[in-house]
Amino acid sequence: MRYLTAGESHGPQLTTILEGIPAHLELAAEDINIDLARRQGGYGRGRRMQIEKDQVQILSGVRHGKTTGAPIALVVENKDWKNWTKIMGADPLTEEEEKEVKRKISRPRPGHADLNGAIKYGHRDMRNILERSSARETTVRVAAGAVAKKVLKTFGIKVAGQVLEIAGIKAEQTDYSSIEDLQQRTEKSPVRCLDEAASEKMMVAIDEAKKQGDSIGGVVEVVIEGVPIGLGSHVQYDKKLDAKIAAAVMSINAFKGVEIGIGFEAARKPGSEVHDEIIWDEDKGYTRRTNNLGGFEGGMTNGMPIVVKGVMKPIPTLYKPLQSVDIETKETFAASIERSDSCAVPAASVVAESVVAWEVAKALLEKFGSDQVTEIAENIDRYNEEARSF
């Protein structure tokens, strides 16, 4: 499985092409639109979410509600494109049209890709960088992740996420009875947090940040249950699934850290309190007494739930802009402002689910085949039975 994305924040559309999705997978636009709507929600989102109502078009690879095994093309239109046709259009501009186009962006925003990308690619107008480096691109990454979730769900593997922290406010109540319970309760929370008291404090903090023209970050967690033992491999560094997941989470805009299981807390505990004791019973086979290692040992899944945390920094586009330097005049200015959120942590939780789901689905198909659903299901059932009695 692999995918590429294309498109700019204010271009006509965002596109992704998925390859390696097995044939006979039931897939409809609504399977994807649910997660697209979830990404647009969450307390603290900005005005752009009022303009766009993201809906996917499936343009290839699906026929009569089932995948064919061919590449799948997914498109999400930018409704705001009509206001940006001259600024972002592909065709050359006439002299008259050039006068109508807004000025070039020469003032890089701290915390963004603007300056580094402009130097790297030789652009004097930084819009060529900020349009593609925008988190708007995560729209179609969520679309790809929704397809990956459908792959996992087909084989009994479930994905959910929650927000653990915003602006230093930590959820104290994070327990749930089942992954369905986690899904249902977080969807009812405006900040996707299980702790109702913490949720209220988080919303107050988001309101205060907005009032101050500032932004705040936080911590999200992704949980995946029902994963077979042995996805990934210990034999090479680039075969380790936990490493691939960490890279995927770090690739999300504004994410600056990843933890698997208890993560950095493991550095503060003795080994006897970190490693998960192995147990066995006839029904479940091999499991662990605890899950401190987040479902991984030796770069491979151990059958316990995968637990991944991601740290998101505050969004760097501020309404009280930080100091920057104009690349044309070298004079100090307040950085330019693009529309932004005061907090996108709840939305980022959905993106994190998507990228983790993709890596797990990819590893699943690498181990059990990728041609057709029935064949994969048979391979998984046979393997799980062997693993139980190993």
C-alpha positions in Angstrom: 0.0 0.0 0.0 1.1 3.5 -0.8 -0.3 6.9 -1.6 0.7 10.3 -2.8 -1.2 13.6 -2.3 -1.3 16.7 -4.5 -2.9 20.1 -4.2 -2.6 23.5 -2.4 -4.6 25.1 0.4 -6.3 27.5 -2.0 -6.0 25.5 -5.2 -9.0 23.9 -7.0 -8.8 20.6 -5.2 -6.8 18.1 -3.1 -6.1 14.7 -4.6 -4.7 11.4 -3.4 -4.0 8.2 -5.3 -4.0 5.0 -3.3 -2.4 1.9 -4.6 -2.4 -1.7 -3.1 -5.9 -1.7 -1.7 -7.3 -5.2 -2.0 -10.1 -6.1 -4.4 -13.7 -6.7 -3.1 -13.4 -4.2 -0.2 -16.7 -2.5 0.3 -16.1 1.2 0.0 -18.5 4.2 -0.4 -17.9 7.9 -0.3 -19.7 8.1 3.1 -17.0 5.8 4.7 -14.6 8.6 3.9 -16.9 11.7 4.4 -17.5 10.7 8.1 -13.8 11.2 8.9 -13.5 14.3 6.7 -16.3 15.8 8.8 -14.6 14.8 12.0 -11.4 16.5 10.9 -13.2 19.7 10.3 -14.9 19.7 13.7 -13.5 20.2 17.2 -13.5 23.3 19.4 -11.1 26.0 18.4 -11.4 25.7 14.6 -11.2 28.8 12.4 -13.3 30.4 9.7 -11.9 28.2 6.9 -14.0 25.3 8.3 -17.1 27.4 7.8 -16.2 27.9 4.1 -15.3 24.3 3.2 -17.6 21.3 3.6 -15.3 18.5 2.7 -16.8 15.8 0.6 -14.8 13.2 -1.3 -15.3 12.1 -4.9 -14.1 8.6 -5.7 -12.9 8.8 -9.3 -11.4 5.4 -9.9 -10.7 2.0 -8.4 -14.2 1.4 -7.0 -17.1 -0.1 -9.0 -20.6 -0.5 -7.7 -19.5 -0.1 -4.1 -16.5 -2.4 -4.1 -12.8 -1.9 -4.8 -11.4 -3.5 -8.0 -7.7 -3.8 -6.9 -6.8 -0.9 -9.3 -5.5 2.5 -8.0 -8.1 4.5 -6.2 -8.3 8.3 -7.0 -9.9 10.5 -4.3 -10.6 14.2 -4.8 -11.8 16.8 -2.3 -12.7 20.2 -3.9 -11.8 23.5 -2.3 -15.0 25.5 -2.2 -13.0 28.7 -1.7 -11.2 28.2 -5.0 -13.5 30.6 -6.8 -12.0 33.5 -4.8 -8.4 32.4 -5.6 -8.5 31.6 -9.3 -6.2 34.5 -10.3 -3.9 34.2 -7.3 -3.5 30.4 -7.6 -4.4 29.6 -11.2 -2.1 27.5 -13.4 -2.4 29.6 -16.5 0.0 32.6 -17.1 -1.4 36.0 -16.2 -1.8 39.0 -18.5 -0.2 42.3 -17.4 -3.7 43.5 -16.4 -4.4 40.4 -14.4 -1.0 40.6 -12.6 -2.0 44.1 -11.3 -5.1 42.5 -9.8 -3.2 39.8 -8.0 -2.3 40.4 -4.4 1.2 41.3 -3.6 3.9 38.7 -3.2 4.5 37.3 0.2 8.0 38.2 1.3 7.6 38.1 5.0 8.1 34.6 6.4 6.1 33.5 9.4 8.1 32.0 12.4 7.3 28.3 12.9 6.2 27.7 9.3 8.0 26.3 6.2 8.0 29.7 4.5 11.6 30.8 4.8 13.3 27.4 4.6 11.2 26.4 1.6 11.7 29.7 -0.2 15.5 29.4 0.1 15.4 25.7 -0.8 13.3 26.1 -4.0 14.3 29.7 -4.9 10.9 31.3 -4.6 10.7 35.1 -3.9 7.0 34.7 -3.4 6.5 32.5 -0.4 2.9 31.7 -1.3 4.5 28.9 -3.5 5.6 27.3 -0.2 2.8 28.1 2.3 0.1 26.8 0.0 1.5 23.3 -0.1 2.9 23.2 3.4 -0.5 24.1 4.8 -2.3 21.6 7.1 -5.1 21.7 4.5 -3.2 18.8 2.8 -4.2 16.6 5.8 -7.7 16.5 4.3 -6.7 13.9 1.8 -4.4 12.1 4.2 -7.5 11.6 6.4 -9.3 10.4 3.2 -6.5 7.8 2.7 -6.7 6.9 6.4 -10.4 6.3 6.2 -9.8 3.8 3.5 -7.1 2.2 5.7 -9.6 2.1 8.6 -12.1 0.3 6.3 -9.4 -2.3 5.5 -8.7 -2.8 9.2 -12.4 -2.9 10.1 -13.0 -5.6 7.5 -10.6 -7.9 9.4 -11.9 -7.0 12.9 -9.4 -4.4 13.7 -10.7 -1.2 15.4 -9.3 2.3 15.6 -10.1 5.2 18.0 -8.4 8.3 19.4 -8.7 10.8 22.2 -7.2 14.1 23.3 -5.2 13.8 26.5 -4.0 17.3 27.0 -4.4 20.9 25.7 -2.4 23.8 27.0 -1.1 21.9 29.9 -4.6 20.8 31.0 -4.4 17.0 31.4 -7.3 14.6 31.3 -7.4 12.7 34.6 -10.2 10.3 33.5 -8.9 8.5 30.4 -10.3 5.0 31.0 -12.8 3.3 28.7 -14.6 0.0 28.7 -14.1 -0.8 25.0 -12.9 0.8 21.9 -16.5 1.5 20.9 -17.0 3.3 24.3 -13.9 5.4 23.5 -15.2 6.3 20.0 -18.7 7.2 21.2 -17.7 9.3 24.2 -14.9 11.2 22.5 -17.3 12.1 19.6 -19.7 13.7 22.1 -16.9 15.9 23.4 -16.1 19.2 21.6 -12.4 18.6 22.3 -12.5 14.8 21.9 -11.6 14.3 25.5 -13.0 11.6 27.9 -12.7 13.8 31.0 -15.7 16.1 31.1 -14.1 18.4 33.7 -10.9 18.7 31.8 -12.9 19.3 28.6 -14.5 22.4 30.1 -11.1 23.8 31.2 -9.7 23.0 27.7 -12.4 25.0 26.0 -11.9 27.9 28.4 -8.2 27.9 27.5 -9.0 27.8 23.8 -11.3 30.8 24.2 -8.6 32.7 26.1 -6.0 31.9 23.4 -8.4 33.2 20.7 -9.1 36.3 22.7 -5.3 37.0 23.0 -4.7 36.3 19.4 -2.6 33.3 20.4 -2.6 29.5 19.8 -2.2 26.4 22.0 -1.1 22.8 21.4 -1.6 19.5 23.1 -1.3 15.7 23.2 -3.4 13.1 21.3 -3.6 9.3 21.6 -4.4 6.7 19.0 -5.5 3.2 20.0 -5.9 0.2 17.6 -7.3 -3.1 18.9 -7.4 -6.5 17.3 -4.0 -6.4 15.7 -2.4 -9.9 15.1 0.9 -10.7 16.6 3.9 -10.2 14.3 3.2 -7.1 12.1 6.5 -5.4 11.3 9.9 -7.1 11.8 13.0 -7.0 14.0 15.4 -7.8 11.1 16.1 -4.3 9.9 15.6 -0.8 11.2 13.3 0.1 8.4 11.1 -2.9 8.9 10.1 -2.0 12.5 6.4 -1.0 12.5 6.6 1.2 15.6 9.4 3.2 13.9 7.2 3.6 10.8 4.3 4.7 12.9 6.5 7.2 14.7 7.6 8.7 11.4 4.0 8.9 10.2 2.9 10.8 13.3 5.9 13.2 13.1 5.0 13.9 9.5 1.7 15.5 10.5 1.9 19.3 10.4 2.9 20.8 13.8 3.7 17.5 15.5 6.9 17.5 17.4 7.0 14.3 19.4 5.8 10.7 19.5 5.5 8.1 22.3 4.6 4.4 22.1 2.9 3.0 25.1 4.1 4.8 28.3 6.8 6.4 26.2 9.2 8.7 28.0 7.7 7.6 31.4 9.7 4.3 30.8 12.9 6.3 31.5 11.6 7.0 35.1 10.7 3.5 36.1 12.7 0.3 36.8 12.4 -2.5 34.2 10.2 -4.6 36.5 7.6 -1.8 36.2 8.0 -1.4 32.5 8.1 -4.7 30.7 4.8 -6.5 30.2 4.6 -10.0 31.7 3.5 -12.8 29.3 0.4 -14.9 30.0 -1.5 -17.5 28.1 -5.0 -19.0 28.1 -6.7 -21.4 25.8 -9.2 -18.9 24.4 -6.9 -15.8 23.9 -3.5 -17.5 23.5 -0.6 -15.3 24.3 -1.3 -11.8 25.9 0.4 -9.5 28.3 -0.6 -8.7 31.9 -0.1 -5.0 31.2 0.5 -2.9 28.0 3.2 -0.4 29.0 5.0 -1.0 25.7 2.0 0.0 23.7 1.6 -3.3 21.7 5.2 -3.5 20.5 8.3 -5.6 21.3 11.2 -5.7 18.9 9.5 -3.5 16.3 6.7 -6.0 16.0 3.1 -6.1 17.3 2.6 -8.4 20.3 -1.2 -8.7 20.0 -1.9 -6.1 22.6 -3.6 -2.8 21.6 -1.3 -0.4 19.8 -1.1 2.8 21.8 0.5 5.9 20.3 0.7 9.4 21.6 1.6 12.5 19.5 2.6 16.0 20.7 1.3 18.9 18.7 2.9 22.4 19.1 0.7 25.5 19.0 -0.2 26.5 15.5 2.4 29.1 14.3 -0.1 31.4 12.5 -1.0 34.0 15.2 -3.3 36.9 15.2 -0.7 38.7 17.3 2.1 38.0 14.8 5.7 37.4 15.8 8.6 39.4 14.5 10.0 38.5 11.2 12.2 39.9 8.4 11.1 40.9 4.9 13.4 39.0 2.5 13.2 41.8 0.0 14.1 44.8 2.2 15.6 42.9 5.2 13.5 45.2 7.4 11.8 43.9 10.6 8.0 43.4 10.3 5.2 41.6 12.0 4.7 38.3 10.1 1.8 38.1 7.7 -1.4 36.4 8.8 -3.3 33.6 7.0 -6.7 32.4 8.4 -6.0 30.0 11.2 -7.3 28.1 14.2 -6.5 29.0 17.8 -6.3 25.2 18.6 -6.4 22.3 16.2 -5.6 19.5 18.6 -9.1 17.9 18.4 -8.8 17.9 14.6 -5.2 16.6 14.7 -6.5 13.7 16.7 -8.4 12.5 13.7 -5.4 13.0 11.4 -3.3 11.0 13.9 -5.8 8.1 13.7 -5.6 8.2 9.9 -1.8 8.0 9.6 -1.4 5.3 12.2 -4.2 3.3 10.6 -2.5 3.5 7.3 0.8 2.1 8.6 -1.0 -0.7 10.4 -3.1 -1.6 7.4 -0.1 -1.5 5.2 1.8 -3.9 7.5 -1.2 -6.2 7.7 -1.4 -6.6 3.9 2.4 -7.0 3.7 2.1 -10.1 6.0 -1.2 -11.6 4.8 -1.5 -10.7 1.1 -3.1 -7.8 -0.7 -5.0 -9.2 -3.7 -8.5 -9.9 -2.4 -10.4 -9.6 0.8 -11.5 -13.3 1.2 -8.0 -14.6 0.7 -6.6 -12.2 3.3 -9.3 -13.1 5.8 -8.5 -16.8 5.5 -4.8 -16.1 5.9 -5.4 -14.0 9.1 -7.7 -16.6 10.6 -5.3 -19.4 10.0 -2.4 -17.5 11.4 -4.2 -16.4 14.5 -5.2 -20.0 15.2 -1.6 -21.1 14.9 -0.5 -18.3 17.1 -3.0 -19.2 19.9 -1.6 -22.7 20.2 2.0 -22.0 19.4 
